[in-house]
Amino acid sequence: MSAPSLLDHVTPVAAGAHVTATVWLKDTLALALGDGGVVLASGAETRRVEVHPEAGVLVAAGDGRRLVTGGDDGRVVATSDTGDVVEVATARNGAWIDALALHPDGGLAYAAGRNVVARDAKGREKTFAAPSTARGLAFAPKGYRLAVAHYNGATLWYPNLDTAPDFVEWKGSHIDVTWSPDGRFVVTTMQENSLHGWRLQPDRGHMRMSGYPAKVRSVSWSGDGHWLATSGAEAAIVWPFDSKEGPTGKAPRECGVRPARVSRVAFHPKALVLAIGYEDGCILLVRFSDASELLVRHAVKGSGISALAWDGRGSRLAFGCADGQAGILTLPA
């Protein structure tokens, strides 16, 4: 039996190029595009802003006030909901921007090769040379501490303190990194089709989450921090983090099982509802309480889901696709 549908509540948005990221700026949707542009959609109005002319957007992040993008032109650029564009930084020698993270107070960090630059809200910059290419960056949920993913582990760094960076080790290539909302766990995605985690409190224990048929490209924490949803399989794999041991010795939940690989996941900010995007273009909403499913988008050949983002209230879900299609689901009241 097919899932109940929310198809009639989706408004299409013409992005026109591969969507690298979707970010909400108050009530405006910002779409970062692989061709270097940004599309801003507000109500029925859609307009394009040239942010990285003759370059592509490699990484992007948003904090509700601005969309910050890093490109293969070596530039870090902030775009507002009104379309104002400000160059924030330029990497040395024009190196590609490999990773980007925003701090809630207005600070940011970016990586180009091994070089990691952290700039606090007052504009003070500190640099750190990672042991190898910095692949992922994430600020801790509290305080001014940055996690840097690289080969053979991750480094936890306080940019504004003179203390030595804290290295947590696990052999292999670590690609992206995320903190749990309570700051007790750090988790990386790996080249080896797995996740690795460290319990920072109380014992620095390791957590290995493996068995994926493909690399994990997308992760999302539930609003209460008790679950971590991941892509990389023909279902969303959701790990429990509701105890001090994290997922150690526990099996994950599988949500939205379909004959297509999951490409993007996004937890609702307030409810235990997970948005799941697939490589075949389908989108489902899955409710944890009873595993019920709602169809948001049918599969569309060549239109794999490349970005998902809820707005702050959780009333709208934005999506972007590899072929330049995009849309906004507005949940019925």
N, C-alpha and C positions, 0 to 999 in steps of 0.2 A: 504494500500500500504506500502511495506517495505521501510525502510530508505535507502538512498544511502550508499554505503559501502566504508570503508577504510581498509577492511580486508587484501588486498594485500600489504599494507604498514606496516604490523606488523611483527616484527622479534621475534620469541619465545626465551625465556631464561629459562634454567632449573635451578630453585632454589633448588628443592629437599626437601623443608620443608615449613611449613606455613610461609608466608611472613608477618612479623610484620610491616615493613616500607620499602618504596622505597625512596632513596635520590640520587640526582645527585651531584657528585664531579667533577666539570669541565665537561669533556666528558665521565667520567666513571660512570656507574650506580652501586650503592651499595644497596644490598638487605639485610636487617636485618631479621634473621630467628628465628622462635620460638624455634628451637633446639640449639640456642646459636652460630650458625655460621653466617658469612657474606659472600655473594657471590658478587664478583666484575666482572662486564661485561664491556668490552671495545672493540669495533669493534667485531671481531669474537671470541675474547678470553674471556673465562669465568674461574674464579678460585675461590676456596673457602678458607676462612681464619677462623681458629678456634679462636673465640674471647672470648666466655664464655664456656669453656670446662665443660661438665657435668652440664650445667645450661641452662636456656632459656632466650631469650631477651624479656623483658616485655615492655620497652619503648625505643624509639629511636628518634633522631633529627639530622638534618644536617645543615651546614652553608655554603656549597659550597666547603669547604676545608677539612672537616672531617665528618665522621659519628660517632656520640656519642651514645652509647647504655648503658642501665641499665638492670641488670639481677636479677634473683632470687638468685644469688650468692652474692648479696650486692655490686657488683663492677660496677663502671662507667668507660667505656673503649672507647677510641677514635681510629678509624681506618681511615687511609689515602687512597687515590686513588691508591697508590702503594702497599697497603697491610701491611704497618707498623702499629703495634698495640701498644698502650700506655695506661697503666692503669692510669686513671685520679684521681680517688678517690675510697674509700671504706667506706661503711656505718658502723656505729657503730654496733657491735655485728652481723655483716653480715646480717642486715635487708634487705628485698627486696627493690629494687628501684621502687618506686610507680609513680614517675613523673620526668620529665626532661625538661629543657629549655636551649636554647643557645642564647647568646647575640651577636649582629653583630660584636662587637669589640674583640671577642674571649673569653669572660666570659661565665660562665655557672651556672646553679643551678640544684640541685636535691633534691628529698624528699624521706625520708624513715620513714614511720609512721608519727608522728607529726613533726619530725625534718626536717627543711629545711636548706640547706647549699647553700650559694651563693659565688662563687669565681670569682673575677673580672679578667681582662686581665693580671694584674700584679701578680696574684696568691694570693691575699689577700682574706681570707675567713671570712665570717660572718654567724652566725647561728640564726635561728628564730624558736621558738616552736609555731606551729599553734594551735588553740583552739581544733582541732581534727585532724584526719589523713588528711594530705595534698594530695588531689587527682589530682590536676592539677596545672601546673606552666606556666607562660608566661611573658616574658619581654616586657615592653612597647616599642613601635617603636622608641621613642627618649628618651635619658637619661638612667640612670641605676636604673630602678624601676621594681619591680617584683610583679605580681599578683599571689596569692595563693588561690586556690579553696578548700573549706572544708565544713563541716556541718554548716548550717545556714548562709552561705554567702561566702565572699571572703575578703582577706586582701591584701592591697596595701602597699608595703614595699620598702623603700629606704635602701638597705643594707649598703651603705657607709655613711649614715647620722645618727646622733643620735636622730632624731625625732621619735616619737612613730608611729608604724604601723597604717595605716588608715583602719578601718573595715567598709565594706559595707554589710548590713544585708538583708537577705531574708530567711525565714524559709524553711528548707528542706535540702536535700543532694545534694551538688554541686560537679560535677564530674570533668569537664575540664573547662578551661578558655581561653579566647582570647581577645586581644585588637583590636579595629578598627585601620586601618593604620594611621589615624590622631590622635589617642590617646584620642579621646573624649568619647569613649564608652568602657565599659568592659562587656563581655557577658560570662555567664557560661552555660554549659549543666547540666541537672539535672536528678536525679534518677526518677523523676515524669513525664517522657516523655515530657519535655518542656525545654525551654531556659529561662534564666532570664538575664536582662541587667540593667546596671546603666548608666545614663548620668552623666558623671563626670563634665561636663560644660553645661549649667550654673547653673543647679538647683538640681543636685543629684537625678533626677527623676528615677522612676523604669520603666522598660519595660518588660512585660511578653509576651512570645511567646509560645503558647500552642496549643493543638489539635493534637499532634503526636500520632500515634498508637504504637510507640516503642521508645526506648531511642535514643537520638541523639548521634551517635558515631563519626561523622565526620563533620567538618565545614571548610569553605574556603571563604576568602574575595576576592572580585574582585580587580583587580589592582588599580582601581580608588577609592576603599573604599566605593563605593555607595551601594554595595550588599553583603549580607552574605548568602551563600548557605549552606544547612544542609541536612543530611541524616535523616532516621527515618520514612519514609513514602514510598508509592508506586509512588513517584515522588521526585525530588529534590525540597525542599521548600526553596525559596529564598526571604529573607526579605530586604526591602528597608532601607538604612541608608543615603540617600542623602539629608536629612534635619536635622536641629538641634534637632528635636524631635525623630529622628530615626524612628523605625517602628510603633510608637504609633498611633493608629487609622487607620492604613493602612493594607491592606490585602497583603499577600505574593504572589509571582508568583510561579506557579508549572511548573516544566520543566521535560521532559522525563517521562511522565506518562506511566507506564507499570504494568503488574500483578506480580510484584516482588518488594521486598523492596530495597530501596537504601541503600548501605552500605558505599560508599565512594564518596566524591565530591572533585573536584579540579578545580578552576578557572584558565584559561590561564593567564599568567603573564602580558600580554599586551592588549589582545582583550577580548571583552565580549563574551567569549565562555566558556562553562562549561563542563568539563568531569564528567560523572556520571557512577559509578560502582554499580552493583546490587548484591544481595545475590545469584542470580541464575547464576552469572558469566558473564552476559552481560555488555558491556560498550558502552555508547553513547556519542557523542559530540553534544551539543545543542548551537546554536547561538542565542543570545538574540534579535538581530534586527528583525528577522523574525520567530523565534522559529523553524527553520529548524534543522533536526537531521541527524547525520552521524553515521553509525554503525561501531564500532571499533572491537568488539568481540561478537560473538554469545553466547547465554547462554550455559553453560557447567555444567551438573549435578555434584554437590559436589565440584565445583570450584569457590565459591563465591569470589568476589573482596574484598581483605583485605588491599590494599594499592594502591595509585595513586600519581604521582608526575610529573609535567612538569619540563623540564630543564629551565635554566635562559632565554634563547632566545625564549622559547615557540615553538620550532621546533620539540621537541620530548616529548612524553608522556610515562612514564613507569607505569606498573601495576604489582601487585603481587596478588596471590590467596591463598586461604586457603589450597589447596591441593598441593602446591609447584610449580604450574605453574606460569610463569611470561612472560613478553614481553615488547617490545618497539615499539610504533607507531612513525614513522617518517613522518611528514606531507609533502605532495608533494609540491614542490616549485611553 
